[in-house]
Amino acid sequence: MLELVFMFLFLGGIALILIPRDNSVRLKKAALEWTLLTLTATILLCASFDGDGQFQVIRKIEWIPGIEPVFGPVVFAVDGISIFFLILTALLTPICILISWNSIRFLIKEFLLCLLLIETLLMGVFTVLDLVGFYILFEGILVPMFLIIGIWGSREEKVQASYYFFFYTFLGSVFMLLAIFTLYSHAGTTDYQALCCLRFEGGLQCFIFLGFFLSLAIKIPKIPFHIWLPQAHVEAPVAGSVILAGVLLKLGGYGFIRFSWPLLPYASGYFSPLIQTLSLLAIIYGSLTTCRQVDLKRIIAYSSVAHMGLVTLGIFSHTIQGLVAAIFLMLAHGLVSSALFIAVTLLYERHHTRLVKYYRGMVITMPLFGILMLSLVLANASIPLSCNFIGEFLSLLAAFEYSYVVGVSASFGMVLSAGYSIYLYNRVGFGVPSRYLHFSRDLNRREFYTLFPLVLLIWLMGIFPFIIIDEIKSTIIFQE
């Protein structure tokens, strides 16, 4: 099934190349069909996963034959952690195509090819079990994402935002490359499964950990490495914002879970007080900064900084429930933040402004949108029975187990989260309809079909969390 996923993506790219560039409708339909086939193959892959915690569907590819000590066979496999990120990636890509159906008006073929390339690279990142392969795929995502922000962005500062995104993440990743070289010089291999069987001395672990941390902290992003994120979100097209918030930010958390504890347990424990402090700073500062934003996209971008602070809080709490909370919260945030970016973009496409002060009374003029937006805002505020509630509740349990002070401080951030979420909806949804907005058309069928699956999954994950948690927990316990 893993080969089928990559085969559909490859064939989809070939099909888009062969279709004439002036046939935009056919290009969009072809891209949508191939990404839906990829989603189907990913769901079948998940259904065939037997769930005993080990790596499965292992495939070996000879990358550079004859140089075995350095470039051995690259291994691709899935486990109970990566399988859900594969599904999240496969789900968001066709949604990106649907929501960009009318907003992308030039270089449509190139835009769709960039989306397929990003999906292919993300599938590789979440399945590769070689550090060099991970780094190459991890860095390869920067190029199509740089193009999406810089070419198809919505405002004049899009080029500056794309360079912010590229250079911040690229410069950080240089330190990861140095850490990988150091690992290879001491272990003689970059194979992940082989490295998990080795133990390095404490000073070496700390040096390697810092290299990984500087790269992954920029990607997640952690304060003070978050400067690029709001600018990139504001300038990116809706598909760029969805991919960025839904999946790319999760690469940082996924890297911490995959590499920090299994490979560098001493360094992870040694640096955990520092990372917990930075996480609390992200939660509280990110929430307070969100409260004073006036741009709809910036509100969601800064709230992402606060929520991802809870992710690292759970990862470095030294507990099983903390790791489970981090993975579950990343999946939940991928759905909620993506849906919120889509919702505010629907408003922007109608009224061409993202300033909150111009919106009022949307529940009167757009009742269907108002209902869906309310469910998303409540989920972002972590109301019970939503997926965010499960992740944040488990994360707070892990925080209190780590330290009572950390738990209380993180809880204060959750109060702020509920405050800015409800305040946002109150300003946009209620009151007398704004005199600046002359006509507000409610959601059409395409827009509804784009938002509704995300809203449905948000509440299904909150009502039936054990389906995901059991799989994640079995994998974590097995790796421990």
C-alpha positions as CSV (number, residue, x, y, z in Angstrom):
1,M,0.0,0.0,0.0
2,L,2.9,2.4,0.7
3,E,4.1,2.0,-2.9
4,L,0.5,2.7,-4.1
5,V,0.5,6.0,-2.3
6,F,3.7,7.2,-3.9
7,M,2.6,5.7,-7.3
8,F,-0.6,7.8,-7.3
9,L,1.3,10.9,-6.5
10,F,3.8,10.2,-9.3
11,L,1.1,9.4,-11.8
12,G,-0.8,12.5,-10.8
13,G,2.2,14.7,-11.4
14,I,2.8,13.1,-14.9
15,A,-0.9,13.6,-15.8
16,L,-0.7,17.3,-14.8
17,I,2.4,17.8,-16.9
18,L,0.7,16.2,-20.0
19,I,-2.5,18.3,-19.7
20,P,-2.4,21.6,-21.7
21,R,-1.9,24.6,-19.5
22,D,-4.8,26.5,-21.0
23,N,-7.3,23.8,-19.9
24,S,-7.5,25.0,-16.3
25,V,-10.7,23.1,-15.4
26,R,-9.2,19.8,-16.5
27,L,-6.0,20.5,-14.6
28,K,-8.0,21.1,-11.4
29,K,-10.2,18.1,-11.8
30,A,-7.2,15.8,-12.6
31,A,-5.3,17.1,-9.5
32,L,-8.3,16.6,-7.3
33,E,-8.9,13.1,-8.6
34,W,-5.3,11.9,-8.1
35,T,-5.1,13.4,-4.6
36,L,-8.4,11.7,-3.7
37,L,-7.0,8.4,-5.0
38,T,-3.9,9.1,-2.8
39,L,-6.2,9.7,0.2
40,T,-8.0,6.4,-0.5
41,A,-4.7,4.5,-0.7
42,T,-3.6,6.1,2.6
43,I,-6.8,5.1,4.3
44,L,-6.4,1.5,3.0
45,L,-2.8,1.6,4.3
46,C,-4.1,2.6,7.8
47,A,-6.7,-0.1,7.6
48,S,-4.0,-2.7,6.9
49,F,-1.9,-1.5,9.8
50,D,-2.1,-4.2,12.5
51,G,-1.2,-1.9,15.4
52,D,1.4,-3.8,17.5
53,G,3.6,-0.8,17.8
54,Q,6.4,-1.9,15.4
55,F,7.5,-0.4,12.1
56,Q,5.5,-2.0,9.3
57,V,5.2,-1.9,5.5
58,I,9.0,-1.6,5.4
59,R,10.5,-0.9,1.9
60,K,14.2,-0.6,1.1
61,I,15.5,1.4,-1.8
62,E,19.1,1.3,-2.9
63,W,19.9,5.0,-3.3
64,I,23.5,5.0,-4.3
65,P,24.7,1.4,-4.8
66,G,28.3,0.6,-4.1
67,I,28.7,3.2,-1.3
68,E,27.1,1.1,1.4
69,P,28.9,2.5,4.5
70,V,27.6,6.0,3.8
71,F,24.5,5.6,1.7
72,G,23.0,2.3,2.5
73,P,19.5,1.2,1.5
74,V,17.0,3.9,2.5
75,V,14.2,2.3,4.5
76,F,10.6,3.5,4.4
77,A,8.1,2.3,7.0
78,V,5.1,3.4,9.1
79,D,4.2,3.0,12.7
80,G,1.4,4.2,15.0
81,I,2.7,7.7,15.0
82,S,3.5,8.4,11.4
83,I,0.3,6.7,10.0
84,F,-1.9,9.5,11.3
85,F,0.3,12.3,9.9
86,L,0.1,10.5,6.5
87,I,-3.7,10.6,6.7
88,L,-3.7,14.3,7.7
89,T,-1.4,15.2,4.8
90,A,-3.5,13.1,2.3
91,L,-6.7,14.8,3.6
92,L,-5.6,18.4,3.5
93,T,-4.2,18.3,0.0
94,P,-7.5,17.8,-1.9
95,I,-9.0,20.3,0.4
96,C,-6.4,22.8,-0.6
97,I,-7.2,22.2,-4.3
98,L,-11.0,22.6,-3.6
99,I,-10.6,25.8,-1.6
100,S,-8.2,27.3,-4.3
101,W,-10.5,26.4,-7.2
102,N,-11.4,30.0,-8.0
103,S,-8.7,32.0,-6.2
104,I,-5.7,30.9,-8.2
105,R,-6.0,32.5,-11.6
106,F,-2.5,32.3,-13.2
107,L,0.1,29.5,-13.5
108,I,-2.5,27.0,-12.4
109,K,-0.5,24.0,-13.6
110,E,2.6,25.1,-11.7
111,F,0.6,25.7,-8.5
112,L,-1.0,22.2,-8.6
113,L,2.4,20.6,-9.3
114,C,3.8,22.4,-6.2
115,L,1.0,21.0,-4.1
116,L,1.6,17.5,-5.3
117,L,5.3,17.8,-4.8
118,I,4.8,19.0,-1.2
119,E,2.4,16.1,-0.5
120,T,5.0,13.6,-2.0
121,L,7.8,15.1,0.1
122,L,5.7,15.1,3.3
123,M,4.7,11.4,2.7
124,G,8.5,10.7,2.5
125,V,9.4,12.7,5.6
126,F,6.8,10.8,7.7
127,T,8.0,7.3,6.4
128,V,11.7,7.5,5.9
129,L,13.9,5.8,8.5
130,D,17.2,7.4,7.5
131,L,18.6,10.7,8.9
132,V,20.1,11.8,5.6
133,G,16.9,10.9,3.8
134,F,14.9,12.8,6.4
135,Y,17.0,15.9,6.0
136,I,16.8,15.9,2.2
137,L,13.0,15.5,2.2
138,F,12.7,17.9,5.2
139,E,14.6,20.6,3.2
140,G,13.1,19.8,-0.1
141,I,9.7,21.0,1.1
142,L,11.1,24.6,1.4
143,V,11.4,25.0,-2.4
144,P,7.7,24.5,-3.4
145,M,6.5,26.2,-0.3
146,F,8.7,29.2,-1.1
147,L,7.2,29.4,-4.5
148,I,3.6,29.1,-3.3
149,I,4.1,32.0,-0.9
150,G,6.2,34.2,-3.2
151,I,4.2,33.7,-6.4
152,W,0.6,33.1,-5.4
153,G,0.6,35.1,-2.2
154,S,-2.2,37.6,-1.7
155,R,-0.5,40.9,-1.0
156,E,2.6,43.1,-1.9
157,E,4.8,41.7,0.9
158,K,4.5,38.1,-0.3
159,V,8.1,38.0,-1.6
160,Q,9.5,39.2,1.7
161,A,7.4,36.7,3.6
162,S,8.6,33.9,1.3
163,Y,12.3,34.8,1.9
164,Y,11.6,35.0,5.7
165,F,10.2,31.5,5.6
166,F,13.0,30.1,3.4
167,F,16.0,31.6,5.2
168,Y,14.8,31.1,8.8
169,T,14.1,27.4,8.2
170,F,17.1,26.8,5.9
171,L,19.6,28.4,8.3
172,G,18.3,26.4,11.2
173,S,18.5,23.2,9.3
174,V,22.2,23.6,8.7
175,F,22.7,22.8,12.4
176,M,20.7,19.6,11.9
177,L,23.0,18.6,9.1
178,L,26.0,19.2,11.4
179,A,24.3,17.0,14.0
180,I,23.7,14.3,11.5
181,F,27.4,14.4,10.4
182,T,28.4,14.1,14.0
183,L,26.2,11.1,14.6
184,Y,27.6,9.4,11.5
185,S,31.2,10.1,12.5
186,H,30.6,8.3,15.8
187,A,28.1,5.5,14.8
188,G,29.2,4.9,11.2
189,T,25.6,4.9,10.0
190,T,22.6,7.1,9.6
191,D,20.0,4.3,9.7
192,Y,17.4,5.3,12.3
193,Q,16.7,1.7,13.6
194,A,20.5,1.1,14.0
195,L,21.0,4.4,15.9
196,C,18.2,3.5,18.3
197,C,20.2,0.6,19.5
198,L,23.3,2.7,20.3
199,R,23.9,5.0,23.3
200,F,26.2,8.0,23.2
201,E,28.0,9.7,26.1
202,G,26.2,12.7,27.7
203,G,28.3,15.6,26.2
204,L,28.0,14.3,22.7
205,Q,24.3,13.9,23.1
206,C,23.9,17.5,24.2
207,F,25.9,18.7,21.2
208,I,23.8,16.7,18.8
209,F,20.6,17.7,20.5
210,L,21.3,21.4,20.1
211,G,21.7,20.9,16.4
212,F,18.4,19.2,16.1
213,F,16.7,21.6,18.5
214,L,17.7,24.7,16.5
215,S,16.3,23.3,13.3
216,L,13.1,21.8,14.8
217,A,12.4,24.8,17.1
218,I,12.3,27.1,14.1
219,K,9.9,24.8,12.2
220,I,7.4,24.2,15.1
221,P,8.0,27.3,15.8
222,K,9.1,28.2,19.3
223,I,9.6,31.6,20.7
224,P,12.0,33.4,19.9
225,F,12.2,31.6,16.5
226,H,8.6,32.4,15.5
227,I,9.1,35.7,13.7
228,W,8.7,34.2,10.2
229,L,5.3,32.5,10.9
230,P,2.8,35.4,11.1
231,Q,4.2,37.1,8.1
232,A,4.2,33.8,6.1
233,H,0.6,33.1,7.1
234,V,-0.7,36.6,6.3
235,E,0.9,36.7,2.8
236,A,0.4,33.0,1.8
237,P,-2.6,31.9,-0.3
238,V,-5.2,29.9,1.5
239,A,-3.6,26.6,0.3
240,G,-0.3,27.7,1.6
241,S,-1.7,28.6,5.0
242,V,-3.5,25.3,5.3
243,I,-0.5,23.2,4.4
244,L,1.8,25.4,6.6
245,A,-0.5,25.3,9.7
246,G,-1.9,21.8,9.1
247,V,1.2,19.8,8.4
248,L,4.5,21.8,8.1
249,L,4.4,23.1,11.7
250,K,4.0,19.4,12.8
251,L,7.4,18.5,11.4
252,G,9.1,20.1,14.3
253,G,7.1,18.2,16.9
254,Y,7.4,15.0,14.9
255,G,11.2,15.4,14.7
256,F,11.3,15.9,18.5
257,I,9.3,12.8,19.1
258,R,11.1,10.7,16.5
259,F,14.7,11.7,17.3
260,S,15.0,13.4,20.8
261,W,13.9,10.6,23.1
262,P,14.9,7.5,21.2
263,L,18.3,8.7,20.2
264,L,19.2,11.3,22.8
265,P,17.5,10.5,26.1
266,Y,20.1,12.1,28.3
267,A,20.2,15.4,26.4
268,S,16.4,15.5,26.2
269,G,16.2,15.3,30.0
270,Y,19.0,17.7,30.5
271,F,17.5,20.4,28.3
272,S,13.9,19.8,29.3
273,P,13.7,22.7,31.9
274,L,14.9,25.1,29.3
275,I,12.4,23.8,26.7
276,Q,9.5,23.8,29.3
277,T,10.3,27.5,30.0
278,L,10.3,28.4,26.3
279,S,7.0,26.4,26.0
280,L,5.3,28.4,28.8
281,L,6.6,31.6,27.2
282,A,5.0,30.5,23.9
283,I,1.7,29.6,25.5
284,I,1.3,32.8,27.6
285,Y,3.1,35.3,25.3
286,G,1.4,33.8,22.2
287,S,-2.0,34.0,23.8
288,L,-1.5,37.6,25.0
289,T,-0.2,38.6,21.5
290,T,-3.2,36.9,19.9
291,C,-5.6,39.0,22.0
292,R,-4.3,42.3,20.5
293,Q,-4.3,41.3,16.9
294,V,-6.7,43.0,14.4
295,D,-6.0,40.8,11.4
296,L,-8.0,37.6,11.1
297,K,-5.0,35.5,9.8
298,R,-2.6,36.9,12.4
299,I,-5.0,35.9,15.2
300,I,-5.0,32.3,14.0
301,A,-1.2,32.4,13.4
302,Y,-0.3,33.6,16.9
303,S,-2.8,31.1,18.4
304,S,-0.9,28.4,16.6
305,V,2.3,29.5,18.4
306,A,0.5,29.1,21.7
307,H,-1.0,25.7,20.9
308,M,2.3,24.3,19.6
309,G,3.8,25.4,22.9
310,L,1.5,22.9,24.6
311,V,2.9,20.3,22.2
312,T,6.5,20.7,23.3
313,L,5.3,21.0,26.9
314,G,3.9,17.5,26.6
315,I,6.9,16.0,24.7
316,F,9.4,17.1,27.3
317,S,7.3,16.2,30.4
318,H,8.9,12.8,30.6
319,T,5.6,11.0,30.7
320,I,3.7,8.7,28.4
321,Q,0.5,10.8,28.5
322,G,2.6,13.8,27.6
323,L,3.8,12.2,24.4
324,V,0.3,10.9,23.6
325,A,-1.0,14.4,24.2
326,A,1.6,16.0,22.0
327,I,0.8,13.7,19.0
328,F,-3.0,14.0,19.5
329,L,-2.8,17.8,19.9
330,M,-0.7,18.1,16.7
331,L,-3.4,16.1,14.8
332,A,-6.2,18.2,16.3
333,H,-4.5,21.5,15.7
334,G,-3.9,20.4,12.1
335,L,-7.6,20.1,11.6
336,V,-8.8,23.1,13.6
337,S,-6.2,25.7,12.4
338,S,-6.6,24.6,8.8
339,A,-10.4,24.9,9.0
340,L,-10.1,28.4,10.6
341,F,-7.7,29.6,7.9
342,I,-10.2,28.4,5.3
343,A,-13.1,30.2,7.1
344,V,-11.4,33.5,7.3
345,T,-10.3,33.2,3.7
346,L,-13.9,32.7,2.7
347,L,-14.7,36.1,4.4
348,Y,-11.7,37.7,2.6
349,E,-12.8,36.5,-0.8
350,R,-16.2,38.1,-0.3
351,H,-15.1,41.4,1.2
352,H,-11.4,41.8,0.5
353,T,-10.4,42.7,4.0
354,R,-9.1,40.7,7.0
355,L,-9.4,43.5,9.5
356,V,-11.8,42.4,12.3
357,K,-13.3,45.9,12.8
358,Y,-15.1,45.7,9.4
359,Y,-17.0,42.5,10.3
360,R,-20.1,42.3,12.4
361,G,-23.4,40.4,12.3
362,M,-22.2,37.5,10.1
363,V,-24.6,35.1,11.7
364,I,-27.5,37.1,10.2
365,T,-26.1,37.4,6.7
366,M,-24.3,34.1,6.5
367,P,-26.1,31.6,8.9
368,L,-24.5,28.5,7.5
369,F,-21.0,30.0,7.8
370,G,-21.9,31.2,11.3
371,I,-22.7,27.7,12.5
372,L,-19.5,26.2,11.1
373,M,-17.4,29.1,12.3
374,L,-18.9,28.8,15.8
375,S,-18.0,25.1,16.0
376,L,-14.4,25.8,14.9
377,V,-14.0,28.7,17.5
378,L,-15.4,26.4,20.3
379,A,-12.9,23.7,19.2
380,N,-10.1,26.2,19.2
381,A,-11.2,27.2,22.8
382,S,-10.9,23.5,23.7
383,I,-14.6,23.0,24.6
384,P,-15.3,19.4,25.8
385,L,-16.1,16.8,23.1
386,S,-13.7,18.6,20.7
387,C,-10.4,17.1,19.7
388,N,-8.4,20.1,21.1
389,F,-9.9,19.4,24.5
390,I,-8.5,15.9,24.6
391,G,-5.1,16.9,23.6
392,E,-4.9,20.0,25.9
393,F,-6.4,18.1,28.9
394,L,-3.8,15.3,28.6
395,S,-1.0,17.9,28.1
396,L,-2.0,19.7,31.2
397,L,-2.1,16.5,33.2
398,A,1.5,15.8,32.0
399,A,2.5,19.4,32.9
400,F,1.1,19.1,36.5
401,E,2.9,15.8,36.8
402,Y,6.2,17.4,35.7
403,S,5.8,20.5,37.9
404,Y,2.9,22.2,39.7
405,V,4.2,25.6,38.7
406,V,4.4,24.6,35.0
407,G,0.8,23.1,35.2
408,V,-0.7,26.3,36.7
409,S,1.1,28.6,34.2
410,A,0.0,26.5,31.2
411,S,-3.6,26.5,32.6
412,F,-3.5,30.3,32.5
413,G,-2.7,30.1,28.9
414,M,-5.7,27.9,28.3
415,V,-7.9,30.6,29.9
416,L,-6.5,33.2,27.5
417,S,-7.1,30.8,24.6
418,A,-10.8,30.6,25.4
419,G,-10.9,34.3,25.9
420,Y,-9.5,35.4,22.5
421,S,-11.5,32.7,20.7
422,I,-14.9,33.7,22.0
423,Y,-14.0,37.4,21.7
424,L,-13.2,36.9,18.0
425,Y,-16.5,35.2,17.3
426,N,-18.4,37.8,19.3
427,R,-16.9,40.6,17.2
428,V,-17.3,38.9,13.8
429,G,-20.6,37.0,14.3
430,F,-22.9,39.0,16.5
431,G,-24.3,42.5,16.5
432,V,-25.9,44.7,13.9
433,P,-24.6,43.8,10.4
434,S,-21.7,46.1,9.5
435,R,-22.4,49.1,7.3
436,Y,-19.1,48.4,5.5
437,L,-20.3,45.1,4.1
438,H,-23.1,45.5,1.5
439,F,-23.7,41.9,0.5
440,S,-22.6,38.7,2.2
441,R,-23.3,35.6,0.2
442,D,-23.5,32.4,2.3
443,L,-21.4,29.3,1.6
444,N,-21.8,27.6,-1.7
445,R,-21.7,23.8,-2.2
446,R,-18.0,23.7,-2.9
447,E,-17.1,25.8,0.1
448,F,-19.4,23.7,2.4
449,Y,-17.9,20.4,1.2
450,T,-14.4,21.8,1.9
451,L,-15.2,22.9,5.5
452,F,-17.6,20.2,6.6
453,P,-15.3,17.2,6.6
454,L,-12.8,19.0,8.8
455,V,-15.6,20.1,11.2
456,L,-16.9,16.5,11.4
457,L,-13.5,15.0,12.1
458,I,-12.8,17.6,14.8
459,W,-15.8,16.4,16.8
460,L,-15.5,12.7,15.9
461,M,-11.9,12.8,17.3
462,G,-13.2,14.4,20.5
463,I,-16.0,11.9,21.0
464,F,-14.0,8.8,20.0
465,P,-10.4,9.6,20.9
466,F,-9.5,6.1,21.9
467,I,-9.3,5.0,18.2
468,I,-6.2,7.2,17.8
469,I,-4.8,7.2,21.4
470,D,-4.7,3.4,21.6
471,E,-2.6,3.2,18.5
472,I,-0.3,6.0,19.6
473,K,0.2,4.6,23.1
474,S,1.1,1.1,21.9
475,T,3.8,2.6,19.6
476,I,5.3,4.8,22.3
477,I,5.3,1.9,24.9
478,F,7.0,-0.4,22.3
479,Q,9.7,2.2,21.5
480,E,10.3,2.9,25.2
